[in-house]
Amino acid sequence: MSLRFAEELRFLLSPRNRDPEVEVVHDPTATLGHLVQSAGVPLTEVGGLLAAGREIGRDSRSEPGLTVDVLGITRPQRLPFDPPRFLLDVHLGALARRLRLVGVDAAYDNDRDDDTLIAMANEQRRALLTQDRRLLHRRALDAGAFVRGRKPDDRMRDVLDRFAPPLAPWSRCTACNGLLLPAAKEAVSHLLEPGTRATYSTFARCRECGRVYWPGAHHVRLESIVETARAVVAAAE
């Protein structure tokens, strides 16, 4: 039998299976889902399987001579929990900060092993974002996604385009993901440098870690990231 992968999935194929159509040795005990993952593509990236134009399940068994079309995810993808919440692996710290900037719930910890990440994602009902295919192959994982792109901006665009989460810019702490609350200048004055205290009058403070925010020198650049995020989500919806 053979598996015919959608173009957007082919970069995930293992090096030995880079042809669009992958020939598979018939194994009556193997499910189609197992065969797809054996070719290198995590099931988190698969939107459906078709045989002779008919949709079939991932638990279906292989058949000699069968050709199965492996489809990509339809965007925007709806997760089994709402609003979308994410857990990012150790290599996606910059993406986590950008997602938090636009108000997306993005948990991140750079000191977690694979088993802990999967347990956290499942227990907290979060989709695990990663560029590690091995993690997404784990059957214990309830929800996850492979993040496309090399640069943080490209990765951000991919996640926003794929999930179209509701945005609430400037509402989360970029350091810890906690929610920000308006703060009177007098209440945070003792935490500010003299120049900041003299120049700015609008502040917010994280209710989790206590970090203080204000529209500082980098605000224009950050506002550009926010406006781009809004445009991506609007186009994806």
C-alpha positions as CSV (number, residue, x, y, z in Angstrom):
1,M,0.0,0.0,0.0
2,S,1.1,3.6,-0.2
3,L,0.6,6.9,1.7
4,R,0.2,10.1,-0.4
5,F,1.1,13.1,1.8
6,A,-0.2,16.6,1.3
7,E,2.4,19.1,0.2
8,E,2.5,21.0,3.5
9,L,3.3,17.7,5.3
10,R,6.2,16.5,3.2
11,F,8.9,18.5,5.1
12,L,8.1,16.3,8.1
13,L,8.8,13.1,6.4
14,S,11.8,11.2,7.6
15,P,14.8,11.5,5.2
16,R,14.2,8.0,3.8
17,N,10.7,8.9,2.9
18,R,10.9,12.2,1.1
19,D,8.9,11.2,-2.0
20,P,5.3,12.6,-2.0
21,E,4.0,9.0,-2.2
22,V,5.5,6.6,0.4
23,E,5.3,2.9,-0.2
24,V,4.5,0.9,2.9
25,V,5.1,-2.8,3.5
26,H,1.7,-4.3,4.3
27,D,1.3,-5.2,7.9
28,P,-2.2,-6.4,8.8
29,T,-1.7,-5.5,12.5
30,A,-0.6,-1.9,11.9
31,T,-3.1,1.0,12.0
32,L,-3.0,3.7,9.4
33,G,-2.1,6.2,12.1
34,H,0.9,4.1,13.1
35,L,2.1,3.9,9.5
36,V,1.7,7.7,9.1
37,Q,3.8,8.3,12.2
38,S,6.4,5.7,11.1
39,A,6.9,7.8,8.0
40,G,7.8,10.8,10.2
41,V,4.6,12.8,10.3
42,P,3.0,13.3,13.8
43,L,-0.8,12.8,13.9
44,T,-1.2,16.2,15.4
45,E,-0.4,17.6,11.9
46,V,-2.9,15.3,10.1
47,G,-6.3,16.6,9.3
48,G,-7.8,13.4,7.8
49,L,-7.2,10.3,5.8
50,L,-8.9,9.5,2.5
51,A,-9.1,6.3,0.5
52,A,-10.7,6.4,-2.9
53,G,-12.2,9.8,-1.8
54,R,-13.8,8.3,1.3
55,E,-12.7,9.4,4.8
56,I,-11.3,6.7,6.9
57,G,-10.2,6.6,10.5
58,R,-6.7,6.5,11.9
59,D,-7.4,3.2,13.6
60,S,-8.2,1.5,10.3
61,R,-6.0,-1.3,9.2
62,S,-3.8,-1.3,6.2
63,E,-4.8,-3.2,3.1
64,P,-2.7,-4.5,0.1
65,G,-2.9,-2.1,-2.8
66,L,-4.6,0.6,-0.9
67,T,-3.6,4.3,-1.5
68,V,-4.3,6.7,1.3
69,D,-4.2,10.5,1.0
70,V,-2.9,12.1,4.2
71,L,-4.3,15.6,4.5
72,G,-3.0,18.5,6.4
73,I,-4.8,20.4,9.2
74,T,-7.6,22.7,8.1
75,R,-6.9,26.2,9.4
76,P,-8.0,27.7,11.7
77,Q,-7.8,24.6,13.9
78,R,-10.2,24.4,16.8
79,L,-8.9,22.8,19.9
80,P,-11.0,20.7,22.4
81,F,-10.8,23.6,24.9
82,D,-11.7,27.2,24.5
83,P,-10.0,29.7,24.5
84,P,-6.8,28.1,23.2
85,R,-4.1,27.7,25.8
86,F,-0.5,26.6,25.1
87,L,2.5,25.1,26.7
88,L,5.8,25.7,24.8
89,D,8.9,23.6,25.0
90,V,12.4,24.7,26.0
91,H,13.4,26.0,22.5
92,L,10.4,28.4,22.1
93,G,11.0,31.0,24.8
94,A,11.0,33.9,22.4
95,L,7.7,32.7,20.9
96,A,6.2,32.4,24.4
97,R,7.1,36.1,25.1
98,R,5.5,37.2,21.9
99,L,2.3,35.3,22.5
100,R,2.0,36.7,26.0
101,L,2.5,40.2,24.5
102,V,-0.7,39.8,22.5
103,G,-2.6,38.3,25.4
104,V,-2.4,34.6,24.5
105,D,-2.1,32.2,27.4
106,A,1.3,30.7,26.8
107,A,3.0,28.7,29.6
108,Y,6.7,28.1,29.3
109,D,9.4,26.6,31.5
110,N,13.0,26.0,30.3
111,D,13.6,23.3,32.9
112,R,11.1,20.5,32.1
113,D,11.7,17.0,30.7
114,D,9.5,15.5,28.0
115,D,7.3,13.4,30.4
116,T,6.7,16.5,32.6
117,L,5.8,18.6,29.6
118,I,3.2,16.1,28.4
119,A,1.8,15.7,31.8
120,M,1.5,19.5,32.3
121,A,-0.1,19.9,28.9
122,N,-2.7,17.3,29.6
123,E,-3.5,18.3,33.2
124,Q,-3.8,22.0,32.3
125,R,-5.6,21.4,29.0
126,R,-3.0,23.0,26.9
127,A,-1.8,22.3,23.4
128,L,2.0,21.5,23.5
129,L,3.9,23.7,20.9
130,T,7.2,22.3,19.8
131,Q,9.6,21.7,16.9
132,D,10.5,18.3,18.3
133,R,8.6,15.6,16.3
134,R,9.4,13.0,18.9
135,L,7.3,14.8,21.5
136,L,4.3,14.9,19.1
137,H,4.6,11.2,18.4
138,R,3.9,10.4,22.1
139,R,0.6,8.7,22.3
140,A,0.0,10.1,25.8
141,L,-0.2,13.7,24.5
142,D,-3.8,14.9,24.2
143,A,-3.1,18.0,22.0
144,G,-0.1,19.5,20.3
145,A,1.3,21.2,17.2
146,F,4.5,21.4,15.3
147,V,5.6,25.0,15.0
148,R,6.8,26.0,11.6
149,G,9.5,28.6,11.0
150,R,13.0,29.4,12.1
151,K,12.6,32.9,13.3
152,P,10.3,34.0,16.2
153,D,8.3,36.2,13.9
154,D,7.7,33.3,11.5
155,R,6.8,31.0,14.4
156,M,4.4,33.6,15.8
157,R,2.6,34.0,12.4
158,D,2.3,30.2,12.1
159,V,0.7,29.7,15.5
160,L,-1.7,32.6,15.1
161,D,-2.7,31.5,11.6
162,R,-3.2,28.0,12.7
163,F,-5.3,28.6,15.8
164,A,-6.6,32.2,15.4
165,P,-6.7,32.7,19.2
166,P,-8.5,35.7,20.7
167,L,-6.0,38.5,21.4
168,A,-5.8,40.8,24.4
169,P,-2.6,42.8,23.9
170,W,-0.8,44.2,26.9
171,S,-2.8,42.0,29.3
172,R,-0.2,39.4,30.3
173,C,3.2,39.4,31.8
174,T,5.8,38.5,29.2
175,A,8.0,37.1,31.9
176,C,5.7,34.7,33.7
177,N,2.3,34.7,31.8
178,G,0.4,36.2,34.7
179,L,-2.4,38.7,34.2
180,L,-1.5,42.4,34.3
181,L,-3.6,44.9,36.4
182,P,-3.5,48.7,36.2
183,A,-1.2,50.1,38.9
184,A,-1.2,53.7,40.3
185,K,2.2,55.4,40.0
186,E,2.3,55.9,43.7
187,A,1.9,52.2,44.3
188,V,4.9,51.2,42.2
189,S,7.1,54.3,42.5
190,H,9.5,52.6,44.9
191,L,10.2,49.9,42.2
192,L,11.1,52.4,39.4
193,E,14.4,54.0,38.4
194,P,14.4,57.8,38.8
195,G,14.3,58.4,35.0
196,T,11.3,56.1,34.6
197,R,9.5,57.7,37.6
198,A,10.0,61.2,36.1
199,T,9.1,60.3,32.5
200,Y,6.1,57.9,32.6
201,S,2.7,58.0,34.3
202,T,0.9,54.9,33.1
203,F,1.8,51.5,34.7
204,A,0.6,47.9,35.0
205,R,1.8,45.2,37.4
206,C,1.7,41.5,37.2
207,R,-0.5,40.0,39.9
208,E,1.7,36.8,39.9
209,C,5.3,38.0,40.0
210,G,4.9,41.7,40.7
211,R,6.8,42.9,37.6
212,V,5.9,46.5,36.6
213,Y,5.3,47.5,33.0
214,W,5.0,50.9,31.3
215,P,5.0,52.1,27.6
216,G,8.8,52.6,27.4
217,A,11.4,53.0,24.7
218,H,10.5,49.7,23.0
219,H,6.8,50.4,22.8
220,V,6.8,51.3,19.1
221,R,8.5,48.1,18.1
222,L,6.1,46.1,20.4
223,E,3.1,47.8,19.0
224,S,4.2,46.7,15.5
225,I,4.3,43.1,16.7
226,V,0.8,43.6,18.1
227,E,-0.6,45.1,14.9
228,T,0.9,42.3,12.8
229,A,-0.7,39.7,15.1
230,R,-4.1,41.3,14.8
231,A,-3.8,41.3,11.0
232,V,-2.8,37.6,11.0
233,V,-5.7,36.5,13.2
234,A,-8.2,38.6,11.3
235,A,-7.1,37.0,8.0
236,A,-7.2,33.5,9.5
237,E,-10.7,33.7,11.0
